[in-house]
Amino acid sequence: MISSCQVDGEDANEAILSMVRDSRFSEQVRMVMVDGAALGGFNVVDVRELSANLGVPVLTISRDEPDLTSIRDALMAHFLDWERRFEIISRNRTRPVEVPDGRVFVTSEGIDEGEADAMVRRCIVRGCLPEPVRLAHLVATALVRGESHGRA
């Protein structure tokens, strides 16, 4: 499934929600994993709201530990509604999860933390990112950069 949202907008949740709900696979979705707490710059994903609306657990996964002070400063400098965005980003506890090739940082909603961490580990095929996040990142990068491999 592919969707899009506004850079620095406020429609990340709606983009994910409509993508999942409008999919022919919607009844098969058991969990949503998102690459980081925001899409397209600072289009913040509200994992609590998204999990409640979809009825499935929602996780954010990032390679680097979020620097909440830097995030707050950047939000303050660029958004009138910085407090709302920062509250959404910081409301769920970010925790390190040890994986075979290092560690990732996870937030979760709608699932026990231990079970969420186990799912992150279970979904790793190579590297340190769960395969759904790794593949989504590769596809998004190819779409943004226009990378494709056609046959002659």
Secondary structure by P-SEA (a helix, b strand, c coil): cccccccccccaaaaaaaaaaacccccccccccccccccccccccaaaaaaaaacbbbbbbbccccaaaaaaaaaaacccaaaaaaaaaccbbbbbbbcccbbbbbccccccaaaaaaaaaaacccccccaaaaaaaaaaaaaaaccccccc
